[in-house]
Amino acid sequence: MWIWVAVGLLVLVLGLFLTLVTVMRTKNPRALAAVRQFNRRFNNPRMLRHAGEPGSRLAVIRHVGRRSGTPYATPLGVLPMGDDFLAIMSYGTDTDWLRNIRAAGAAELVSGGRTYQVAAGQIVGRDETLPYVPAGQLPFVRLFGVNDFLVLRRALVTSDEDAPRA
């Protein structure tokens, strides 16, 4: 009896995972909206607890709503690219946080325990970014069909660590 419950749960989890992979690869707008809503409500609050801290794989992008003026914090995968950063556009380029940053002209990025002022630069393709993607993240990029990366241009370091000591 219990074996069938375990097999049923395994099939359910595998089905959900394959559905997620299909949605992310096809970038179906309605399905992506459902995934984003789920993540916004359930996953993002958990990820924000440690995103941006030293050793975390995730950064936090702090931005202001373009219509509401409400401050938001969004967990985000970023990669260093010289003095700038590459934001992994898992959902594609049609995201609220990107529209908000473009409307405001700038945002605050917290990565590795440091805070940076950044501006949205150009969208670049996967082939251009492969030299900056660590080998451990390449399977994720390929599996979920991530084809777009956003260049976040660093403007000014505002970290407390970089402030002059009294």
N, C-alpha and C positions, 0 to 999 in steps of 0.2 A: 504493500500500500504506500509506504513512505517513499519507495523508489520512484513511483509514478509521480508523486508530488515533486520530488527533486528533478525528475526529467521534464516535467511540465514547466517548472520555474526556469530551468536551463533553456528550454525552447523559447519561452517568453522573453528572457533576457537577450538571447541571441537574435530573436526577431526584432526587438526594439533597437538593438545595436545596428543591425543591417538596415533598418528603416532610417536611422539617424545618418548612417554613411550615405545612403541613397539621397536623402534630402540635402546633405551638405555638398555632395558631388554635383547634383543637378541644379542646385540653387533655385528650386521652385519657390517663388515668392510667398505663397500662402503657407507652405510647409515651413519655410525659414522663419516666417513671422511667429508661428506656433513654437518653434524651438527657441527663438529669442525671448518670447514671453515666458516660457518655462524657466529658462536660464536666469532671466531678470528677477523672477519671483523666488526661485529656490536655490540656484547654484551661485549666483553673483554675491548674495550676502555672505555665504560661507567663504568664497574665494577672496573677498575683500578683507577678511580678517588678517591675512598674511601677505596679500599681494603688495608689492612695492618694498617689502622688507629685504634686508641682505639675505642672499641665498634663495629667495623665492624665484620661481620661474615666471611668475606673473608680475606685471607692473600695474599701476593704477593711473588712468587718465582722468583728470578732474576738469570738467567743462561745465558751461552754463547753457541752459536750454535757450534755443534761439527765439522762441516765442514767449515762454513762461518766465525766463530769467532765473529759473530754479537751478541751484548747483547740483551736479551729478558726479558720481564716481563710478567708473566702469573698469572692471578687471580686463587686462589686455596682455596678450603675448607680444613682447617686443624683443628685438635683437639689436645689438650694437652694430653700427655701420659707420666706422670712423668716429667723427664727432657727433653724428646724428644717430637716429634710431630707425629701425624698420618695424612697423606695426603689422602683425599678421592679420590679414583681413579674412578671417574664417567664414564670415557670413557674406562676403562680397563687399562691394563698395556702397551699397545702399543701407547705411546704418545711421541711426540718430546721432550717435556720438561724433561721427565724421561730419555730418551736416552741421552740428552745433559748433565744432571747432572751426570749420570753414566760415561760418557766419560770424563768429567772434574774432577770428583772425589768430587766436592763440589758445593754448590750454596749458595745464600743468601736468607733467608726467612724473610719477614717483616710481623709481626703479632702483633696486639695490640699496635702498635706504637713503637715496639722494633725490632731491626735487629739482626738476628742470622746467624751464619755460620752453614750450615747443610750438611750432606752427606746422600746419598740414602742408606738406609739399606735394610732390607728384605721386601718382599711382604707378608702380612698376610691376613688371611681370615676374613670374617665378624664375625664369631662366636668368634674369639679371641679378636675382638675389641669392642664387644657389651658393656663391662663395661665402655668404654671411650666415647661412642656415647651418647650425650644428648637425652633425651626422645623426645624432639621437632624435632630432626633430624632423628629419626628412621623411620618415615613414608616416608621421602625422600629416605633414603637408601633402604628401601624395595620396594617402588614404582618403582624406577629407576633401580633396580636390581644391586645395588653396592655390589660386592662380594669381592673386593680387596682394600686393604689399604696399603700405603707405609709408613714404619717407616722412619722418617727423624731424624737422629741422630744429636743432637746439639753438635757443636764443640766449639764455642767461641762466647760470647756475644760481639757485637760491637756497641751497642746502645750509643748515646751521653749521655743518662741519666746515664749510668754506667761508663762513663769516669771520671777520677779524676777532681775535680774542682780546678781551679788556685786561 
